[in-house]
Amino acid sequence: MAKRIKVGVIGLGWPGREHLKGYLKSARAEVVAVCDANEELAGNIAKEHDIPSVYADHKVMFKASDVEAVSVCLPNFLHAPVTLDALRAGRHVICEKPPALDARQARRMADAAKKGGLTLMYALCQRFTGAAKLVKDYVDKGELGEIYFGRAVYHRRRGIPLGTGAWFTDKKRSGGGALIDIGVHALDCAWWMMGSPKPVSVSGSAYHKFADVLPKGTHFDVDDSAFGLIRFDSGATLILECSWALNLSGGSVTQIAGTKGGVEMNPLKILTERDGVQVDITPHVPDADAFGGQTDHFLACVQTGRTPLMGAEEGVRLMQMLDGIYKSAATGREVRIK
Ligand SMILES: NC(=O)c1ccc[n+]([C@@H]2O[C@H](COP(=O)([O-])OP(=O)(O)OC[C@H]3O[C@@H](n4cnc5c(N)ncnc54)[C@H](O)[C@@H]3O)[C@@H](O)[C@H]2O)c1
């Protein structure tokens, strides 16, 4: 086994603590530092897990510590600047979703990783569930034929997050609402299962209808639901629906359809045909530790130099699709993606 990688986690909200759990379980990692603006929180977590160094400022951490790889689990507006600081300081990065506030930032992050010869991965944990891996295996082995349609749905009937200092509902700090927060998970998972084709055009709508469910005085200038249609250079089409608040039942659905078969998830069903008979398979996939699998994959990529499952260039494409839906929603026109 290669030597353990010295890791640090920046931002210790729920996802940051999930990354930390993954590292603590991994034989590839030695957790040497945690960093959070809330020093008391960081101090308590460090004490609980015997982590030697605690920082309130990531720049101080990069100067003072020998950490080699970091998780960036901060509010969205900090993804690009902190990831760029880390890459410029020679550290490998796994950054939480969404990759950035927009595709231009994601481009700068990808360029910095390339320049430094460093691993940059984005944490789209739904790729690491047992069901997602099984479906991708069916696709990669050609068992569903040519995939030409995908549908990604992630609805909450009511569930608008606020975060520390209510950043989720503030466009300057979040980049957007339901679409960039949870639509990104649904879109990424379906797009990946379709083989990550190159997007060429996007149409979308976004709505803002539920200000009254938030505490009085909350700054709220983002979408609480959004819908999109994306066309790919392969000729395939993907439809996305997502909401933080919508008068429909909550839940998520991922569907992909190909020339030989299709898949529906939540619950998982594989639709095939055998000798003219339609056959539905309902696999019993054991639960996988998606966050643990994700951080372990990141470390394996750092050790081997392999491109991660959700790497820097895919992060740019994902942001181009989200930007396209927002732009189309604002202009009422289809948006081309170069
Ligand atoms: N993968 C998932 O399923 C998932 C789930 C929830 C959130 N997220 C993503 O994780 C990120 C963080 O979300 P969250 O829910 O933890 O937010 P949060 O507001 O609850 O927590 C963020 C943490 O970062 C700390 N912080 C803020 N500014 C800082 C700074 N400059 N330096 C150091 N620490 C700082 C805060 O003190 C806080 O502890 C977001 O990008 C969000 O989209 C991912």
The ligand as an SDF file (V2000), in Angstrom:
LIG
                    3D

 44 48  0  0  0  0  0  0  0  0999 V2000
  -22.9190   16.4340   -1.0620 N   0  0  0  0  0  0  0  0  0  0  0  0
  -24.0020   16.7220   -0.3700 C   0  0  0  0  0  0  0  0  0  0  0  0
  -24.9300   15.9150   -0.2740 O   0  0  0  0  0  0  0  0  0  0  0  0
  -24.0970   18.0710    0.3090 C   0  0  0  0  0  0  0  0  0  0  0  0
  -25.0530   18.2800    1.3040 C   0  0  0  0  0  0  0  0  0  0  0  0
  -25.1220   19.5340    1.8970 C   0  0  0  0  0  0  0  0  0  0  0  0
  -24.2540   20.5610    1.4840 C   0  0  0  0  0  0  0  0  0  0  0  0
  -23.3420   20.3260    0.4950 N   0  0  0  0  0  0  0  0  0  0  0  0
  -22.4200   21.3760    0.0430 C   0  0  0  0  0  0  0  0  0  0  0  0
  -21.4140   21.5680    1.0340 O   0  0  0  0  0  0  0  0  0  0  0  0
  -21.0390   22.9340    1.1420 C   0  0  0  0  0  0  0  0  0  0  0  0
  -21.2110   23.4070    2.5900 C   0  0  0  0  0  0  0  0  0  0  0  0
  -22.5640   23.3070    2.9430 O   0  0  0  0  0  0  0  0  0  0  0  0
  -23.0410   23.2440    4.4700 P   0  0  0  0  0  0  0  0  0  0  0  0
  -24.4400   22.7500    4.4400 O   0  0  0  0  0  0  0  0  0  0  0  0
  -22.0340   22.5370    5.3030 O   0  0  0  0  0  0  0  0  0  0  0  0
  -23.0060   24.7870    4.8390 O   0  0  0  0  0  0  0  0  0  0  0  0
  -23.0150   25.3930    6.3210 P   0  0  0  0  0  0  0  0  0  0  0  0
  -23.2690   26.8290    6.1690 O   0  0  0  0  0  0  0  0  0  0  0  0
  -23.9320   24.5730    7.1740 O   0  0  0  0  0  0  0  0  0  0  0  0
  -21.5400   25.0970    6.8900 O   0  0  0  0  0  0  0  0  0  0  0  0
  -20.3980   25.6190    6.3110 C   0  0  0  0  0  0  0  0  0  0  0  0
  -19.2630   25.5760    7.3240 C   0  0  0  0  0  0  0  0  0  0  0  0
  -18.1870   26.3290    6.7560 O   0  0  0  0  0  0  0  0  0  0  0  0
  -17.6640   27.2090    7.7570 C   0  0  0  0  0  0  0  0  0  0  0  0
  -17.0810   28.3720    7.0840 N   0  0  0  0  0  0  0  0  0  0  0  0
  -17.7380   29.3790    6.4530 C   0  0  0  0  0  0  0  0  0  0  0  0
  -16.8570   30.2550    5.9370 N   0  0  0  0  0  0  0  0  0  0  0  0
  -15.6160   29.7740    6.2200 C   0  0  0  0  0  0  0  0  0  0  0  0
  -14.2920   30.1930    5.9270 C   0  0  0  0  0  0  0  0  0  0  0  0
  -14.0460   31.2950    5.2030 N   0  0  0  0  0  0  0  0  0  0  0  0
  -13.2510   29.4280    6.3660 N   0  0  0  0  0  0  0  0  0  0  0  0
  -13.4680   28.3250    7.1060 C   0  0  0  0  0  0  0  0  0  0  0  0
  -14.7010   27.8750    7.4270 N   0  0  0  0  0  0  0  0  0  0  0  0
  -15.7600   28.5800    6.9770 C   0  0  0  0  0  0  0  0  0  0  0  0
  -18.8390   27.5500    8.6330 C   0  0  0  0  0  0  0  0  0  0  0  0
  -18.4020   27.9750    9.9240 O   0  0  0  0  0  0  0  0  0  0  0  0
  -19.5880   26.2180    8.6660 C   0  0  0  0  0  0  0  0  0  0  0  0
  -19.1400   25.3950    9.7250 O   0  0  0  0  0  0  0  0  0  0  0  0
  -21.9320   23.6790    0.1480 C   0  0  0  0  0  0  0  0  0  0  0  0
  -21.2280   23.9080   -1.0250 O   0  0  0  0  0  0  0  0  0  0  0  0
  -23.0910   22.7270   -0.1280 C   0  0  0  0  0  0  0  0  0  0  0  0
  -23.6110   22.8610   -1.4420 O   0  0  0  0  0  0  0  0  0  0  0  0
  -23.2400   19.0870   -0.0700 C   0  0  0  0  0  0  0  0  0  0  0  0
  1  2  1  0
  2  3  2  0
  2  4  1  0
  4  5  1  0
  4 44  2  0
  5  6  2  0
  6  7  1  0
  7  8  2  0
  8  9  1  0
  8 44  1  0
  9 10  1  0
  9 42  1  0
 10 11  1  0
 11 12  1  0
 11 40  1  0
 12 13  1  0
 13 14  1  0
 14 15  2  0
 14 16  1  0
 14 17  1  0
 17 18  1  0
 18 19  2  0
 18 20  1  0
 18 21  1  0
 21 22  1  0
 22 23  1  0
 23 24  1  0
 23 38  1  0
 24 25  1  0
 25 26  1  0
 25 36  1  0
 26 27  1  0
 26 35  1  0
 27 28  2  0
 28 29  1  0
 29 30  1  0
 29 35  2  0
 30 31  1  0
 30 32  2  0
 32 33  1  0
 33 34  2  0
 34 35  1  0
 36 37  1  0
 36 38  1  0
 38 39  1  0
 40 41  1  0
 40 42  1  0
 42 43  1  0
M  CHG  2   8   1  16  -1
M  END
$$$$
